[in-house]
Amino acid sequence: MGQAFQLGQYAVHWHLHGDAPGQYLRGCSIHTSWNRGTTVHGTNFVSLQDNVAYNIMGGWWLTCLGVGVGVGALSLSSACC
């Protein structure tokens, strides 16, 4: 998932939607993404609930220029010797 070092290439991405009530990411797992897990950019009222992110390069949950609601998120990372 995601493409390393490429802007806009994220596993899940809301981009400049304005108000988006009723839109959500719920009960999902995102793993081994090379460029962020979930991005909410310029979008309001997206609900992120009960999600898990694992082994993500970059940010796990990124919100900018918008109002998001996040509940019950778990973010994990691992490193190999």
N, C-alpha and C positions, 0 to 999 in steps of 0.2 A: 504494500500500500504506500501511497505517497511517492514522490520522486525527490531524491536528495537534492538540496540546494536549488530547487525550482519553486519560485513564488506561485502560490495558488494551486499547488499540487498536493492536497491534503486528503487524508482518508475521508473525512466528512467536513463540508465547508458551506456555510451560509455566507453569501457575499452581497452586501448592499441591497437587502430586501426591504429595508425600512421596518415597519411594524409587521410582525409575523406571528400573531397569537395563534395557538393551536398547533404550531410546529414543534416537534420534539425529537430527541434521540433518547430512547429509554430501553434499559435492559440489554445493552450491547457490549461487546468486547472488541477492542481494537488492539491488535498486537503486531509487532515488527513493522512499524511504519517508519519510513526513512525521512519523513518531513512532517512532523506534528501529528496529533491524533484528531482533534476536533477544533475547528476555527469558526467563530461567530464574529463576523466583521461587518459593521454598519447595519446590524439587524437587531431589532428589539423583540423581547418577550419569547425567545426560543427557550424551551425547557430541556435541560440536560439532567436526566434522572437515572440513578442506579446503573451507572456505566463503569466499566473497568478498562484501563489502558495499561499495556505492558510492553516494555522494550521499545519505547518510542524515541526516535532521535529528534531533538528540538522540543517544543512545548507539548505537553499532553493535552491541556485544555486552554485555548487561547481565545479571549474575547477582547475586541477593541472597537471603539466608536459605536457601542451599542449596549443595551441592557439585557443581560441574560439571567436566567434563573438556573442554578445548579444545586442538586440535592443528591447526596449519597454517592459521590464519585470516588473511586479508588484508583490511584495511579502508582504503578510499580515499575522498577527498572532493575536489570541485572547486569552484572559484568562478569566476563570470563577471565580466568587467569592468564 
